[in-house]
């Protein structure tokens, strides 16, 4: 009997930790730096798509050809508003990862998820927390990016007109969007 249990335990492979579990053990500083760098680079690379989307939403008559012609004649047009969004995006992503890892560690330490359903629930709760954290910085950064892209007002003028409370215009919708996205993203 004792030898049978040793044979059984030797034949049973050790469970492999989930990617989320592995991530929770990385250093907070290292994760923060990597998160911020990747967010800044990613934002810069796909910002022209944001610019096109914003112009299509604002001016429905702007065709792809007209947009590309404008971009060819004025390349800086593609990156209008990239600075406020990039500067907002970098701490946003760092905050997202820190919130996710903190809540994940907290849940794993207290709940001890031992089934797949419990692990999924833990990841969902941690993802929701990441979404809430994202909104704190992401909502103002997105709003300021759109203001800069559409040319309505400068960031300084926007703050003078709307105040700090104005940069959180639409935050309730944004928080639900970010919670749902991050819950799906981290599961």
C-alpha positions in Angstrom: 0.0 0.0 0.0 2.7 2.5 0.9 4.7 1.6 -2.3 1.5 1.9 -4.3 0.8 5.5 -3.1 4.4 6.4 -4.0 4.1 4.9 -7.4 0.8 6.7 -8.0 2.2 10.1 -6.9 5.3 9.6 -9.0 3.1 8.8 -12.1 0.8 11.8 -11.5 2.3 14.9 -13.1 2.4 18.0 -10.9 -0.2 20.6 -11.9 1.1 23.4 -14.0 0.4 26.9 -12.8 -1.9 29.1 -14.9 -0.4 32.0 -16.8 -2.3 34.3 -14.4 -0.6 32.6 -11.4 2.8 33.0 -12.9 2.2 36.6 -13.7 1.2 37.2 -10.0 4.7 36.3 -8.9 6.7 38.7 -11.1 8.1 41.8 -9.5 5.7 44.8 -9.4 8.4 47.2 -10.6 9.3 45.0 -13.5 5.7 44.5 -14.5 5.1 48.3 -14.2 8.0 49.2 -16.5 7.1 46.6 -19.1 3.4 47.6 -19.0 4.2 51.2 -19.5 6.7 50.7 -22.3 4.4 48.4 -24.3 1.5 50.7 -23.8 3.4 53.7 -25.1 4.7 51.9 -28.1 1.4 50.3 -28.9 -0.5 53.6 -28.6 2.0 55.3 -30.9 1.7 52.6 -33.5 -2.1 52.3 -33.7 -2.9 56.0 -33.1 -3.4 56.7 -36.8 -6.3 54.2 -36.7 -7.8 56.1 -33.8 -7.5 59.3 -35.8 -9.3 57.8 -38.8 -12.1 56.4 -36.5 -12.6 59.8 -34.8 -12.8 61.6 -38.1 -15.2 59.1 -39.5 -17.4 59.4 -36.5 -17.3 63.2 -36.6 -17.3 63.8 -40.3 -19.1 60.9 -42.0 -18.3 62.3 -45.5 -14.5 61.8 -45.0 -13.6 58.9 -47.3 -10.6 56.6 -46.8 -9.0 58.2 -49.9 -9.5 61.7 -48.5 -8.1 60.6 -45.2 -5.0 59.1 -46.8 -4.5 62.1 -49.0 -4.6 64.4 -46.0 -2.2 62.0 -44.2 0.2 62.1 -47.2 0.2 65.9 -47.4 0.3 66.4 -43.6 1.8 63.3 -41.9 1.6 64.9 -38.5 -2.2 64.8 -38.9 -2.1 61.1 -38.2 -0.6 61.7 -34.8 -2.7 64.6 -33.6 -3.6 63.9 -30.0 -1.0 61.1 -29.5 0.8 62.7 -26.6 -2.1 63.1 -24.1 -3.3 59.5 -25.0 0.1 58.0 -24.8 1.0 59.8 -21.6 -2.4 58.6 -20.2 -2.1 55.1 -21.6 1.2 54.3 -20.0 0.2 54.7 -16.3 -3.2 53.3 -17.3 -1.7 50.0 -18.3 0.6 49.9 -15.4 -2.3 50.5 -13.0 -4.4 47.8 -14.8 -1.7 45.2 -14.3 -1.0 46.2 -10.7 -4.7 46.1 -9.9 -5.1 42.7 -11.6 -2.2 41.1 -9.8 -3.0 42.6 -6.4 -6.6 41.4 -6.5 -5.6 38.0 -8.0 -3.1 37.5 -5.2 -5.7 38.5 -2.6 -8.3 36.2 -4.0 -5.9 33.2 -4.4 -4.6 33.7 -0.8 -8.1 33.8 0.7 -10.3 31.8 -1.6 -7.9 29.1 -2.6 -9.5 28.3 -5.9 -9.3 24.6 -6.3 -11.6 24.0 -9.2 -11.7 25.4 -12.7 -14.9 27.4 -12.0 -13.3 28.9 -8.9 -10.2 29.9 -10.8 -12.4 31.4 -13.6 -14.4 33.4 -11.0 -11.1 34.6 -9.4 -9.8 35.8 -12.8 -13.1 37.5 -13.5 -13.1 39.4 -10.3 -9.5 40.4 -10.8 -10.3 41.5 -14.4 -13.2 43.7 -13.2 -10.8 45.3 -10.7 -8.3 46.0 -13.5 -11.1 47.6 -15.5 -12.1 49.9 -12.7 -8.5 50.9 -12.2 -8.1 51.5 -16.0 -11.1 53.9 -16.0 -9.5 56.3 -13.5 -6.8 57.3 -16.0 -8.2 56.0 -19.3 -11.4 58.0 -19.3 -9.7 61.4 -19.1 -6.9 60.3 -21.5 -9.5 59.2 -24.2 -11.6 62.3 -23.8 -8.5 64.6 -24.2 -7.3 62.6 -27.2 -10.6 63.0 -29.0 -10.6 66.7 -28.1 -7.1 67.1 -29.6 -8.0 65.0 -32.7 -11.1 66.9 -33.5 -9.5 70.3 -32.9 -12.5 71.6 -31.0 -10.4 73.0 -28.1 -6.9 72.5 -26.7 -6.3 70.5 -23.5 -5.8 73.7 -21.6 -9.0 75.3 -22.9 -10.9 72.1 -22.1 -9.7 72.2 -18.5 -10.7 75.8 -18.2 -14.2 75.2 -19.6 -15.0 71.9 -18.0 -12.7 71.6 -15.0 -11.4 68.4 -13.5 -14.9 67.0 -13.3 -15.3 67.4 -17.1 -12.5 65.0 -17.9 -14.6 62.2 -16.4 -17.5 62.9 -18.7 -18.8 59.5 -19.7 -17.0 57.7 -16.9 -20.0 55.5 -15.9 -20.2 54.0 -19.4 -16.4 53.7 -19.6 -16.2 51.8 -16.3 -18.7 49.2 -17.5 -16.9 48.8 -20.8 -13.5 48.5 -19.2 -14.7 46.0 -16.6 -16.3 43.8 -19.2 -13.3 44.0 -21.5 -10.8 43.2 -18.8 -12.9 40.5 -17.3 -12.9 38.8 -20.8 -9.2 39.7 -21.5 -7.9 38.1 -18.3 -9.9 34.9 -18.5 
